């Protein structure tokens, strides 16, 4: 991955000719970079906490890994839940290795963050931009957090 790019306005950064929207973080395979709306991230940091930012970056890095491994599912939700699992594995393995120390309350921040980025109730699972319900996203993340990459179905 080449870089992490913050942006402040919709359309300030593009991926494959498409402007990135506000209130988002995304991996752009066309340019091999992660971009995030800095105002949204700062707001999430203030409202949820620092652990949520670890999750956001881990999730987007996971998309970069998926591209490199050639992992592609039929439905977006499958890609997203796998990225949640892989992001959880990264954070969990980092904690186990001692390279990341979570503060008291960080696990709750991760849960709150996953709730914040869950699909709205009623969102069809097969929708092109579906990421998963709060329960699905939380389950996927913590399966990776607790079990490393084994439950993430990387084959």
DRENTORKOL-3810 file (N, C-alpha, C; in nm, 4 decimals):
REM DRENTORKOL-3810
@n.u->0.0842; n.v->-0.1163; n.w->0.0000; ca.u->0.0000; ca.v->0.0000; ca.w->0.0000; c.u->0.0893; c.v->0.1234; c.w->0.0000
@n.u->0.0556; n.v->0.2162; n.w->-0.0819; ca.u->0.1429; ca.v->0.3316; ca.w->-0.1040; c.u->0.1330; c.v->0.4401; c.w->0.0021
@n.u->0.0093; n.v->0.4704; n.w->0.0482; ca.u->-0.0039; ca.v->0.5835; ca.w->0.1407; c.u->-0.1408; c.v->0.5830; c.w->0.2088
@n.u->-0.1499; n.v->0.6652; n.w->0.3110; ca.u->-0.2772; ca.v->0.6946; ca.w->0.3767; c.u->-0.3021; c.v->0.8432; c.w->0.3549
@n.u->-0.4167; n.v->0.8754; n.w->0.2965; ca.u->-0.4456; ca.v->1.0120; ca.w->0.2552; c.u->-0.5681; c.v->1.0671; c.w->0.3268
@n.u->-0.5494; n.v->1.1690; n.w->0.4092; ca.u->-0.6661; ca.v->1.2347; ca.w->0.4692; c.u->-0.7275; c.v->1.3345; c.w->0.3708
@n.u->-0.8563; n.v->1.3531; n.w->0.3813; ca.u->-0.9218; ca.v->1.4573; ca.w->0.3010; c.u->-1.0297; c.v->1.5236; c.w->0.3852
@n.u->-1.0695; n.v->1.6440; n.w->0.3432; ca.u->-1.1662; ca.v->1.7209; ca.w->0.4210; c.u->-1.2959; c.v->1.7492; c.w->0.3473
@n.u->-1.2933; n.v->1.7392; n.w->0.2163; ca.u->-1.4124; ca.v->1.7735; ca.w->0.1388; c.u->-1.4458; c.v->1.6614; c.w->0.0418
@n.u->-1.5732; n.v->1.6449; n.w->0.0172; ca.u->-1.6162; ca.v->1.5470; ca.w->-0.0809; c.u->-1.5549; c.v->1.5822; c.w->-0.2158
@n.u->-1.4993; n.v->1.4825; n.w->-0.2816; ca.u->-1.4399; ca.v->1.5036; ca.w->-0.4127; c.u->-1.2957; c.v->1.5496; c.w->-0.4102
@n.u->-1.2430; n.v->1.5785; n.w->-0.2933; ca.u->-1.1037; ca.v->1.6226; ca.w->-0.2820; c.u->-1.0073; c.v->1.5115; c.w->-0.3232
@n.u->-1.0469; n.v->1.3874; n.w->-0.2981; ca.u->-0.9677; ca.v->1.2706; ca.w->-0.3350; c.u->-1.0559; c.v->1.1813; c.w->-0.4213
@n.u->-0.9974; n.v->1.1271; n.w->-0.5255; ca.u->-1.0722; ca.v->1.0379; ca.w->-0.6138; c.u->-1.0048; c.v->0.9015; c.w->-0.6184
@n.u->-1.0851; n.v->0.8018; n.w->-0.6459; ca.u->-1.0365; ca.v->0.6653; ca.w->-0.6627; c.u->-1.0890; c.v->0.6140; c.w->-0.7958
@n.u->-0.9990; n.v->0.5865; n.w->-0.8866; ca.u->-1.0420; ca.v->0.5389; ca.w->-1.0176; c.u->-1.1344; c.v->0.6362; c.w->-1.0880
@n.u->-1.1129; n.v->0.7651; n.w->-1.0659; ca.u->-1.1946; ca.v->0.8678; ca.w->-1.1290; c.u->-1.3234; c.v->0.9005; c.w->-1.0549
@n.u->-1.3542; n.v->0.8273; n.w->-0.9486; ca.u->-1.4755; ca.v->0.8524; ca.w->-0.8705; c.u->-1.4400; c.v->0.9275; c.w->-0.7425
@n.u->-1.5055; n.v->1.0403; n.w->-0.7167; ca.u->-1.4752; ca.v->1.1158; ca.w->-0.5944; c.u->-1.5171; c.v->1.0377; c.w->-0.4701
@n.u->-1.4340; n.v->1.0446; n.w->-0.3673; ca.u->-1.4680; ca.v->0.9809; ca.w->-0.2404; c.u->-1.5603; c.v->1.0723; c.w->-0.1614
@n.u->-1.6556; n.v->1.0108; n.w->-0.0950; ca.u->-1.7573; ca.v->1.0867; ca.w->-0.0224; c.u->-1.7101; c.v->1.1229; c.w->0.1177
@n.u->-1.7793; n.v->1.2177; n.w->0.1759; ca.u->-1.7523; ca.v->1.2558; ca.w->0.3148; c.u->-1.7969; c.v->1.1436; c.w->0.4070
@n.u->-1.7522; n.v->1.1519; n.w->0.5317; ca.u->-1.7910; ca.v->1.0565; ca.w->0.6361; c.u->-1.7585; c.v->0.9125; c.w->0.5979
@n.u->-1.6351; n.v->0.8925; n.w->0.5537; ca.u->-1.5987; ca.v->0.7604; ca.w->0.5048; c.u->-1.4482; c.v->0.7384; c.w->0.5164
@n.u->-1.4122; n.v->0.6126; n.w->0.5117; ca.u->-1.2739; ca.v->0.5697; ca.w->0.4922; c.u->-1.2811; c.v->0.4610; c.w->0.3865
@n.u->-1.1816; n.v->0.4539; n.w->0.2998; ca.u->-1.1875; ca.v->0.3570; ca.w->0.1911; c.u->-1.0475; c.v->0.3179; c.w->0.1470
@n.u->-1.0356; n.v->0.1930; n.w->0.1036; ca.u->-0.9146; ca.v->0.1495; ca.w->0.0351; c.u->-0.9407; c.v->0.1648; c.w->-0.1137
@n.u->-0.8500; n.v->0.2288; n.w->-0.1837; ca.u->-0.8610; ca.v->0.2477; ca.w->-0.3280; c.u->-0.7617; c.v->0.1549; c.w->-0.3967
@n.u->-0.8122; n.v->0.0496; n.w->-0.4572; ca.u->-0.7226; ca.v->-0.0445; ca.w->-0.5241; c.u->-0.6614; c.v->0.0168; c.w->-0.6500
@n.u->-0.7331; n.v->0.1080; n.w->-0.7146; ca.u->-0.6814; ca.v->0.1705; ca.w->-0.8367; c.u->-0.5535; c.v->0.2500; c.w->-0.8101
@n.u->-0.5441; n.v->0.3114; n.w->-0.6937; ca.u->-0.4253; ca.v->0.3888; ca.w->-0.6590; c.u->-0.3443; c.v->0.3279; c.w->-0.5466
@n.u->-0.3922; n.v->0.2164; n.w->-0.4930; ca.u->-0.3274; ca.v->0.1450; ca.w->-0.3831; c.u->-0.3031; c.v->0.2370; c.w->-0.2634
@n.u->-0.4120; n.v->0.2994; n.w->-0.2146; ca.u->-0.4013; ca.v->0.3859; ca.w->-0.0972; c.u->-0.5297; c.v->0.3791; c.w->-0.0151
@n.u->-0.5169; n.v->0.4194; n.w->0.1103; ca.u->-0.6314; ca.v->0.4367; ca.w->0.1988; c.u->-0.6567; c.v->0.5861; c.w->0.2093
@n.u->-0.7821; n.v->0.6245; n.w->0.1996; ca.u->-0.8199; ca.v->0.7646; ca.w->0.2188; c.u->-0.9291; c.v->0.7695; c.w->0.3251
@n.u->-0.9278; n.v->0.8765; n.w->0.4013; ca.u->-1.0309; ca.v->0.8916; ca.w->0.5037; c.u->-1.0654; c.v->1.0386; c.w->0.5210
@n.u->-1.1913; n.v->1.0618; n.w->0.5515; ca.u->-1.2398; ca.v->1.1961; ca.w->0.5810; c.u->-1.1898; c.v->1.2320; c.w->0.7205
@n.u->-1.0953; n.v->1.3236; n.w->0.7266; ca.u->-1.0314; ca.v->1.3578; ca.w->0.8537; c.u->-1.1311; c.v->1.4179; c.w->0.9527
@n.u->-1.2258; n.v->1.4962; n.w->0.9051; ca.u->-1.3254; ca.v->1.5544; ca.w->0.9956; c.u->-1.4136; c.v->1.4458; c.w->1.0570
@n.u->-1.4519; n.v->1.3495; n.w->0.9766; ca.u->-1.5313; ca.v->1.2369; ca.w->1.0257; c.u->-1.4507; c.v->1.1547; c.w->1.1266
@n.u->-1.3238; n.v->1.1282; n.w->1.0946; ca.u->-1.2392; ca.v->1.0493; ca.w->1.1842; c.u->-1.2177; c.v->1.1210; c.w->1.3175
@n.u->-1.1949; n.v->1.2507; n.w->1.3128; ca.u->-1.1774; ca.v->1.3275; ca.w->1.4369; c.u->-1.3071; c.v->1.3258; c.w->1.5177
@n.u->-1.4197; n.v->1.3396; n.w->1.4503; ca.u->-1.5484; ca.v->1.3322; ca.w->1.5193; c.u->-1.5695; c.v->1.1963; c.w->1.5842
@n.u->-1.5335; n.v->1.0892; n.w->1.5120; ca.u->-1.5456; ca.v->0.9539; ca.w->1.5678; c.u->-1.4516; c.v->0.9364; c.w->1.6862
@n.u->-1.3311; n.v->0.9900; n.w->1.6744; ca.u->-1.2346; ca.v->0.9844; ca.w->1.7847; c.u->-1.2925; c.v->1.0523; c.w->1.9088
@n.u->-1.3496; n.v->1.1689; n.w->1.8898; ca.u->-1.4055; ca.v->1.2432; ca.w->2.0038; c.u->-1.5294; c.v->1.1759; c.w->2.0613
@n.u->-1.6123; n.v->1.1208; n.w->1.9746; ca.u->-1.7384; ca.v->1.0621; ca.w->2.0197; c.u->-1.7218; c.v->0.9186; c.w->2.0691
@n.u->-1.6364; n.v->0.8411; n.w->2.0028; ca.u->-1.6238; ca.v->0.6988; ca.w->2.0348; c.u->-1.4931; c.v->0.6689; c.w->2.1073
@n.u->-1.3820; n.v->0.7198; n.w->2.0546; ca.u->-1.2523; ca.v->0.6973; ca.w->2.1177; c.u->-1.1461; c.v->0.6532; c.w->2.0189
@n.u->-1.0233; n.v->0.6446; n.w->2.0681; ca.u->-0.9093; ca.v->0.6153; ca.w->1.9816; c.u->-0.9100; c.v->0.4739; c.w->1.9254
@n.u->-0.9637; n.v->0.3778; n.w->1.9981; ca.u->-0.9628; ca.v->0.2395; ca.w->1.9503; c.u->-1.0401; c.v->0.2260; c.w->1.8190
@n.u->-1.1413; n.v->0.3079; n.w->1.8002; ca.u->-1.2182; ca.v->0.3019; ca.w->1.6765; c.u->-1.1314; c.v->0.3372; c.w->1.5557
@n.u->-1.0368; n.v->0.4261; n.w->1.5731; ca.u->-0.9474; ca.v->0.4631; ca.w->1.4631; c.u->-0.8579; c.v->0.3443; c.w->1.4267
@n.u->-0.8121; n.v->0.2678; n.w->1.5272; ca.u->-0.7361; ca.v->0.1448; ca.w->1.4990; c.u->-0.8202; c.v->0.0521; c.w->1.4115
@n.u->-0.9474; n.v->0.0382; n.w->1.4492; ca.u->-1.0367; ca.v->-0.0483; ca.w->1.3720; c.u->-1.0491; c.v->0.0007; c.w->1.2273
@n.u->-1.0755; n.v->0.1300; n.w->1.2097; ca.u->-1.0940; ca.v->0.1837; ca.w->1.0740; c.u->-0.9743; c.v->0.1527; c.w->0.9848
@n.u->-0.8563; n.v->0.1804; n.w->1.0348; ca.u->-0.7368; ca.v->0.1561; ca.w->0.9537; c.u->-0.7147; c.v->0.0070; c.w->0.9310
@n.u->-0.7372; n.v->-0.0744; n.w->1.0338; ca.u->-0.7220; ca.v->-0.2190; ca.w->1.0172; c.u->-0.8179; c.v->-0.2750; c.w->0.9141
@n.u->-0.9405; n.v->-0.2271; n.w->0.9156; ca.u->-1.0415; ca.v->-0.2717; ca.w->0.8194; c.u->-0.9996; c.v->-0.2357; c.w->0.6767
@n.u->-0.9524; n.v->-0.1143; n.w->0.6565; ca.u->-0.9131; ca.v->-0.0724; ca.w->0.5216; c.u->-0.7852; c.v->-0.1425; c.w->0.4756
@n.u->-0.6908; n.v->-0.1629; n.w->0.5668; ca.u->-0.5720; ca.v->-0.2421; ca.w->0.5322; c.u->-0.6129; c.v->-0.3826; c.w->0.4903
@n.u->-0.7137; n.v->-0.4373; n.w->0.5567; ca.u->-0.7617; ca.v->-0.5711; ca.w->0.5216; c.u->-0.8107; c.v->-0.5751; c.w->0.3772
@n.u->-0.8740; n.v->-0.4683; n.w->0.3319; ca.u->-0.9155; ca.v->-0.4643; ca.w->0.1912; c.u->-0.7940; c.v->-0.4677; c.w->0.0986
@n.u->-0.6862; n.v->-0.4027; n.w->0.1377; ca.u->-0.5634; ca.v->-0.4074; ca.w->0.0573; c.u->-0.5095; c.v->-0.5505; c.w->0.0514
@n.u->-0.5164; n.v->-0.6208; n.w->0.1622; ca.u->-0.4721; ca.v->-0.7609; ca.w->0.1652; c.u->-0.5620; c.v->-0.8461; c.w->0.0760
@n.u->-0.6926; n.v->-0.8238; n.w->0.0831; ca.u->-0.7848; ca.v->-0.8987; ca.w->-0.0025; c.u->-0.7481; c.v->-0.8829; c.w->-0.1496
@n.u->-0.7175; n.v->-0.7607; n.w->-0.1902; ca.u->-0.6807; ca.v->-0.7359; ca.w->-0.3301; c.u->-0.5532; c.v->-0.8118; c.w->-0.3649
@n.u->-0.4542; n.v->-0.8042; n.w->-0.2784; ca.u->-0.3271; ca.v->-0.8713; ca.w->-0.3049; c.u->-0.3415; c.v->-1.0230; c.w->-0.3117
@n.u->-0.4341; n.v->-1.0775; n.w->-0.2336; ca.u->-0.4555; ca.v->-1.2226; ca.w->-0.2339; c.u->-0.5563; c.v->-1.2668; c.w->-0.3398
@n.u->-0.6156; n.v->-1.1709; n.w->-0.4089; ca.u->-0.7136; ca.v->-1.2042; ca.w->-0.5122; c.u->-0.8464; c.v->-1.2526; c.w->-0.4561
@n.u->-0.8776; n.v->-1.2131; n.w->-0.3334; ca.u->-1.0034; ca.v->-1.2541; ca.w->-0.2707; c.u->-1.1150; c.v->-1.1636; c.w->-0.3204
@n.u->-1.2141; n.v->-1.2253; n.w->-0.3804; ca.u->-1.3276; ca.v->-1.1484; ca.w->-0.4298; c.u->-1.4530; c.v->-1.2332; c.w->-0.4150
@n.u->-1.5496; n.v->-1.1783; n.w->-0.3469; ca.u->-1.6756; ca.v->-1.2467; ca.w->-0.3234; c.u->-1.7829; c.v->-1.1914; c.w->-0.4158
@n.u->-1.8899; n.v->-1.2655; n.w->-0.4264; ca.u->-2.0013; ca.v->-1.2225; ca.w->-0.5106; c.u->-2.0728; c.v->-1.1015; c.w->-0.4510
@n.u->-2.0851; n.v->-1.1001; n.w->-0.3177; ca.u->-2.1584; ca.v->-0.9924; ca.w->-0.2517; c.u->-2.0640; c.v->-0.9078; c.w->-0.1674
@n.u->-2.0855; n.v->-0.7786; n.w->-0.1710; ca.u->-2.0029; ca.v->-0.6836; ca.w->-0.0963; c.u->-1.9984; c.v->-0.7174; c.w->0.0518
@n.u->-2.1103; n.v->-0.7566; n.w->0.1080; ca.u->-2.1160; ca.v->-0.7836; ca.w->0.2514; c.u->-2.0136; c.v->-0.8897; c.w->0.2920
@n.u->-1.9879; n.v->-0.9865; n.w->0.2050; ca.u->-1.8896; ca.v->-1.0906; ca.w->0.2356; c.u->-1.7489; c.v->-1.0308; c.w->0.2442
@n.u->-1.7167; n.v->-0.9410; n.w->0.1511; ca.u->-1.5865; ca.v->-0.8728; ca.w->0.1541; c.u->-1.5721; c.v->-0.7921; c.w->0.2825
@n.u->-1.6790; n.v->-0.7214; n.w->0.3174; ca.u->-1.6744; ca.v->-0.6319; ca.w->0.4326; c.u->-1.6619; c.v->-0.7077; c.w->0.5642
@n.u->-1.7376; n.v->-0.8146; n.w->0.5785; ca.u->-1.7295; ca.v->-0.8914; ca.w->0.7030; c.u->-1.5940; c.v->-0.9608; c.w->0.7155
@n.u->-1.5382; n.v->-1.0047; n.w->0.6035; ca.u->-1.4044; ca.v->-1.0625; ca.w->0.6099; c.u->-1.3026; c.v->-0.9553; c.w->0.6497
@n.u->-1.3177; n.v->-0.8347; n.w->0.5970; ca.u->-1.2269; ca.v->-0.7255; ca.w->0.6349; c.u->-1.2423; c.v->-0.6918; c.w->0.7831
@n.u->-1.3642; n.v->-0.6995; n.w->0.8360; ca.u->-1.3837; ca.v->-0.6791; ca.w->0.9798; c.u->-1.3096; c.v->-0.7865; c.w->1.0590
@n.u->-1.3212; n.v->-0.9110; n.w->1.0155; ca.u->-1.2532; ca.v->-1.0214; ca.w->1.0823; c.u->-1.1015; c.v->-1.0017; c.w->1.0770
@n.u->-1.0500; n.v->-0.9668; n.w->0.9606; ca.u->-0.9057; ca.v->-0.9467; ca.w->0.9449; c.u->-0.8568; c.v->-0.8278; c.w->1.0274
@n.u->-0.9364; n.v->-0.7216; n.w->1.0325; ca.u->-0.9015; ca.v->-0.6073; ca.w->1.1168; c.u->-0.8982; c.v->-0.6467; c.w->1.2635
@n.u->-0.9935; n.v->-0.7298; n.w->1.3045; ca.u->-0.9942; ca.v->-0.7803; ca.w->1.4414; c.u->-0.8725; c.v->-0.8662; c.w->1.4698
@n.u->-0.8343; n.v->-0.9487; n.w->1.3721; ca.u->-0.7157; ca.v->-1.0335; ca.w->1.3883; c.u->-0.5907; c.v->-0.9478; c.w->1.4053
@n.u->-0.5806; n.v->-0.8428; n.w->1.3260; ca.u->-0.4641; ca.v->-0.7547; ca.w->1.3353; c.u->-0.4547; c.v->-0.6917; c.w->1.4746
@n.u->-0.5653; n.v->-0.6388; n.w->1.5226; ca.u->-0.5630; ca.v->-0.5745; ca.w->1.6541; c.u->-0.5400; c.v->-0.6786; c.w->1.7636
@n.u->-0.6124; n.v->-0.7900; n.w->1.7581; ca.u->-0.5965; ca.v->-0.8940; ca.w->1.8598; c.u->-0.4558; c.v->-0.9514; c.w->1.8627
@n.u->-0.4001; n.v->-0.9796; n.w->1.7456; ca.u->-0.2639; ca.v->-1.0336; ca.w->1.7397; c.u->-0.1618; c.v->-0.9311; c.w->1.7875
@n.u->-0.1865; n.v->-0.8044; n.w->1.7582; ca.u->-0.0955; ca.v->-0.6985; ca.w->1.8048; c.u->-0.0973; c.v->-0.6884; c.w->1.9569
@n.u->-0.2147; n.v->-0.7042; n.w->2.0156; ca.u->-0.2258; ca.v->-0.7022; ca.w->2.1618; c.u->-0.1534; c.v->-0.8236; c.w->2.2201
@n.u->-0.1780; n.v->-0.9413; n.w->2.1629; ca.u->-0.1141; ca.v->-1.0643; ca.w->2.2131; c.u->0.0380; c.v->-1.0571; c.w->2.2009
@n.u->0.0873; n.v->-0.9936; n.w->2.0949; ca.u->0.2318; ca.v->-0.9825; ca.w->2.0736; c.u->0.2945; c.v->-0.8728; c.w->2.1591
@n.u->0.2116; n.v->-0.7900; n.w->2.2198; ca.u->0.2628; ca.v->-0.6818; ca.w->2.3030; c.u->0.3005; c.v->-0.5567; c.w->2.2259
@n.u->0.2690; n.v->-0.5530; n.w->2.0967; ca.u->0.3018; ca.v->-0.4343; ca.w->2.0175; c.u->0.1914; c.v->-0.3289; c.w->2.0229
@n.u->0.0772; n.v->-0.3646; n.w->2.0811; ca.u->-0.0328; ca.v->-0.2707; ca.w->2.1010; c.u->-0.0906; c.v->-0.2960; c.w->2.2392
@n.u->-0.1065; n.v->-0.1907; n.w->2.3142; ca.u->-0.1671; ca.v->-0.2015; ca.w->2.4465; c.u->-0.3005; c.v->-0.1290; c.w->2.4438
@n.u->-0.4048; n.v->-0.2016; n.w->2.4771; ca.u->-0.5362; ca.v->-0.1392; ca.w->2.4842; c.u->-0.5571; c.v->-0.0830; c.w->2.6239
@n.u->-0.6158; n.v->0.0337; n.w->2.6285; ca.u->-0.6500; ca.v->0.0960; ca.w->2.7558; c.u->-0.7854; c.v->0.0438; c.w->2.8028
@n.u->-0.8119; n.v->0.0631; n.w->2.9306; ca.u->-0.9430; ca.v->0.0264; ca.w->2.9826; c.u->-1.0488; c.v->0.1024; c.w->2.9021
@n.u->-1.1471; n.v->0.0346; n.w->2.8567; ca.u->-1.2533; ca.v->0.0971; ca.w->2.7792; c.u->-1.2366; c.v->0.0838; c.w->2.6289
@n.u->-1.1191; n.v->0.0430; n.w->2.5820; ca.u->-1.0978; ca.v->0.0328; ca.w->2.4370; c.u->-1.1853; c.v->-0.0747; c.w->2.3728
@n.u->-1.2078; n.v->-0.1854; n.w->2.4413; ca.u->-1.2951; ca.v->-0.2899; ca.w->2.3852; c.u->-1.4363; c.v->-0.2342; c.w->2.3673
@n.u->-1.4825; n.v->-0.1572; n.w->2.4646; ca.u->-1.6143; ca.v->-0.0939; ca.w->2.4511; c.u->-1.6154; c.v->0.0055; c.w->2.3353
@n.u->-1.5054; n.v->0.0775; n.w->2.3164; ca.u->-1.4960; ca.v->0.1710; ca.w->2.2037; c.u->-1.5046; c.v->0.0960; c.w->2.0711
@n.u->-1.4389; n.v->-0.0188; n.w->2.0638; ca.u->-1.4458; ca.v->-0.0984; ca.w->1.9413; c.u->-1.5899; c.v->-0.1417; c.w->1.9150
@n.u->-1.6579; n.v->-0.1870; n.w->2.0192; ca.u->-1.7986; ca.v->-0.2276; ca.w->2.0034; c.u->-1.8856; c.v->-0.1094; c.w->1.9593
@n.u->-1.8662; n.v->0.0052; n.w->2.0218; ca.u->-1.9436; ca.v->0.1246; ca.w->1.9848; c.u->-1.9159; c.v->0.1642; c.w->1.8400
@n.u->-1.7912; n.v->0.1558; n.w->1.8002; ca.u->-1.7554; ca.v->0.1901; ca.w->1.6633; c.u->-1.8194; c.v->0.0973; c.w->1.5620
@n.u->-1.8214; n.v->-0.0311; n.w->1.5930; ca.u->-1.8844; ca.v->-0.1274; ca.w->1.5028; c.u->-2.0346; c.v->-0.1021; c.w->1.4923
@n.u->-2.0953; n.v->-0.0615; n.w->1.6015; ca.u->-2.2373; ca.v->-0.0249; ca.w->1.5968; c.u->-2.2576; c.v->0.0979; c.w->1.5080
@n.u->-2.1637; n.v->0.1918; n.w->1.5171; ca.u->-2.1765; ca.v->0.3172; ca.w->1.4420; c.u->-2.1647; c.v->0.2969; c.w->1.2910
@n.u->-2.0893; n.v->0.1967; n.w->1.2482; ca.u->-2.0683; ca.v->0.1772; ca.w->1.1043; c.u->-2.1530; c.v->0.0637; c.w->1.0472
@n.u->-2.2428; n.v->0.0099; n.w->1.1279; ca.u->-2.3300; ca.v->-0.0980; ca.w->1.0809; c.u->-2.4328; c.v->-0.0438; c.w->0.9816
@n.u->-2.4825; n.v->-0.1334; n.w->0.9000; ca.u->-2.5897; ca.v->-0.0962; ca.w->0.8073; c.u->-2.7139; c.v->-0.0559; c.w->0.8858
@n.u->-2.7912; n.v->0.0312; n.w->0.8260; ca.u->-2.9189; ca.v->0.0691; ca.w->0.8851; c.u->-3.0114; c.v->-0.0521; c.w->0.8867
@n.u->-3.0953; n.v->-0.0634; n.w->0.9894; ca.u->-3.1932; ca.v->-0.1729; ca.w->0.9893; c.u->-3.2764; c.v->-0.1679; c.w->0.8613
@n.u->-3.2999; n.v->-0.2817; n.w->0.8046; ca.u->-3.3769; ca.v->-0.2875; ca.w->0.6809; c.u->-3.2917; c.v->-0.2852; c.w->0.5555
@n.u->-3.1623; n.v->-0.2592; n.w->0.5694; ca.u->-3.0725; ca.v->-0.2621; ca.w->0.4532; c.u->-3.0648; c.v->-0.4063; c.w->0.4030
@n.u->-3.0959; n.v->-0.4318; n.w->0.2771; ca.u->-3.0853; ca.v->-0.5688; ca.w->0.2265; c.u->-2.9399; c.v->-0.6167; c.w->0.2280
@n.u->-2.9183; n.v->-0.7404; n.w->0.2670; ca.u->-2.7825; ca.v->-0.7945; ca.w->0.2751; c.u->-2.7157; c.v->-0.7987; c.w->0.1387
@n.u->-2.7941; n.v->-0.8031; n.w->0.0340; ca.u->-2.7394; ca.v->-0.8134; ca.w->-0.1011; c.u->-2.7210; c.v->-0.6771; c.w->-0.1687
@n.u->-2.7492; n.v->-0.5693; n.w->-0.0977; ca.u->-2.7316; ca.v->-0.4356; ca.w->-0.1551; c.u->-2.5842; c.v->-0.4147; c.w->-0.1913
@n.u->-2.5573; n.v->-0.3415; n.w->-0.2981; ca.u->-2.4187; ca.v->-0.3244; ca.w->-0.3431; c.u->-2.3259; c.v->-0.2604; c.w->-0.2399
@n.u->-2.3812; n.v->-0.1837; n.w->-0.1465; ca.u->-2.2959; ca.v->-0.1192; ca.w->-0.0463; c.u->-2.3165; c.v->-0.1766; c.w->0.0941
@n.u->-2.3774; n.v->-0.2950; n.w->0.1039; ca.u->-2.4023; ca.v->-0.3566; ca.w->0.2345; c.u->-2.2705; c.v->-0.3939; c.w->0.3021
@n.u->-2.2634; n.v->-0.3633; n.w->0.4321; ca.u->-2.1452; ca.v->-0.3963; ca.w->0.5122; c.u->-2.1780; c.v->-0.4936; c.w->0.6243
@n.u->-2.3038; n.v->-0.5047; n.w->0.6611; ca.u->-2.3441; ca.v->-0.5966; ca.w->0.7667; c.u->-2.4141; c.v->-0.5258; c.w->0.8804
@n.u->-2.4969; n.v->-0.6023; n.w->0.9494; ca.u->-2.5663; ca.v->-0.5492; ca.w->1.0662; c.u->-2.4654; c.v->-0.5280; c.w->1.1788
@n.u->-2.5088; n.v->-0.4604; n.w->1.2822; ca.u->-2.4215; ca.v->-0.4394; ca.w->1.3982; c.u->-2.3762; c.v->-0.5737; c.w->1.4549
@n.u->-2.4675; n.v->-0.6685; n.w->1.4638; ca.u->-2.4326; ca.v->-0.8001; ca.w->1.5175; c.u->-2.3331; c.v->-0.8724; c.w->1.4265
@n.u->-2.3566; n.v->-0.8689; n.w->1.2960; ca.u->-2.2656; ca.v->-0.9357; ca.w->1.2029; c.u->-2.1258; c.v->-0.8751; c.w->1.2082
@n.u->-2.1191; n.v->-0.7436; n.w->1.2096; ca.u->-1.9890; ca.v->-0.6771; ca.w->1.2089; c.u->-1.9145; c.v->-0.7010; c.w->1.3401
@n.u->-1.9868; n.v->-0.6938; n.w->1.4504; ca.u->-1.9251; ca.v->-0.7177; ca.w->1.5804; c.u->-1.8767; c.v->-0.8622; c.w->1.5907
@n.u->-1.9605; n.v->-0.9561; n.w->1.5480; ca.u->-1.9208; ca.v->-1.0975; ca.w->1.5517; c.u->-1.7967; c.v->-1.1217; c.w->1.4664
@n.u->-1.7956; n.v->-1.0685; n.w->1.3446; ca.u->-1.6820; ca.v->-1.0897; ca.w->1.2547; c.u->-1.5541; c.v->-1.0309; c.w->1.3145
@n.u->-1.5631; n.v->-0.9094; n.w->1.3655; ca.u->-1.4453; ca.v->-0.8451; ca.w->1.4231; c.u->-1.3901; c.v->-0.9262; c.w->1.5406
@n.u->-1.4767; n.v->-0.9627; n.w->1.6338; ca.u->-1.4282; ca.v->-1.0306; ca.w->1.7537; c.u->-1.3894; c.v->-1.1760; c.w->1.7278
@n.u->-1.4422; n.v->-1.2376; n.w->1.6228; ca.u->-1.3910; ca.v->-1.3692; ca.w->1.5834; c.u->-1.2442; c.v->-1.3566; c.w->1.5438
@n.u->-1.2114; n.v->-1.2539; n.w->1.4673; ca.u->-1.0718; ca.v->-1.2303; ca.w->1.4304; c.u->-0.9877; c.v->-1.1881; c.w->1.5490
@n.u->-1.0429; n.v->-1.1021; n.w->1.6323; ca.u->-0.9705; ca.v->-1.0533; ca.w->1.7503; c.u->-0.9299; c.v->-1.1703; c.w->1.8396
@n.u->-1.0213; n.v->-1.2620; n.w->1.8601; ca.u->-0.9954; ca.v->-1.3745; ca.w->1.9505; c.u->-0.9250; c.v->-1.4910; c.w->1.8817
@n.u->-0.9520; n.v->-1.5131; n.w->1.7537; ca.u->-0.9012; ca.v->-1.6331; ca.w->1.6873; c.u->-0.7978; c.v->-1.6092; c.w->1.5796
@n.u->-0.7484; n.v->-1.4865; n.w->1.5676; ca.u->-0.6525; ca.v->-1.4491; ca.w->1.4642; c.u->-0.7165; c.v->-1.4675; c.w->1.3259
@n.u->-0.6396; n.v->-1.5043; n.w->1.2268; ca.u->-0.6923; ca.v->-1.5124; ca.w->1.0905; c.u->-0.7699; c.v->-1.6407; c.w->1.0616
@n.u->-0.7575; n.v->-1.7417; n.w->1.1477; ca.u->-0.8223; ca.v->-1.8709; ca.w->1.1216; c.u->-0.9722; c.v->-1.8590; c.w->1.0918
@n.u->-1.0494; n.v->-1.7818; n.w->1.1680; ca.u->-1.1928; ca.v->-1.7744; ca.w->1.1382; c.u->-1.2282; c.v->-1.6807; c.w->1.0222
@n.u->-1.1299; n.v->-1.6169; n.w->0.9621; ca.u->-1.1570; ca.v->-1.5162; ca.w->0.8587; c.u->-1.1735; c.v->-1.5751; c.w->0.7188
@n.u->-1.1613; n.v->-1.7044; n.w->0.7041; ca.u->-1.1847; ca.v->-1.7727; ca.w->0.5765; c.u->-1.0977; c.v->-1.7171; c.w->0.4639
@n.u->-0.9691; n.v->-1.7110; n.w->0.4904; ca.u->-0.8749; ca.v->-1.6657; ca.w->0.3874; c.u->-0.8220; c.v->-1.7895; c.w->0.3162
@n.u->-0.8804; n.v->-1.8163; n.w->0.2015; ca.u->-0.8376; ca.v->-1.9347; ca.w->0.1251; c.u->-0.8099; c.v->-1.8992; c.w->-0.0177
END
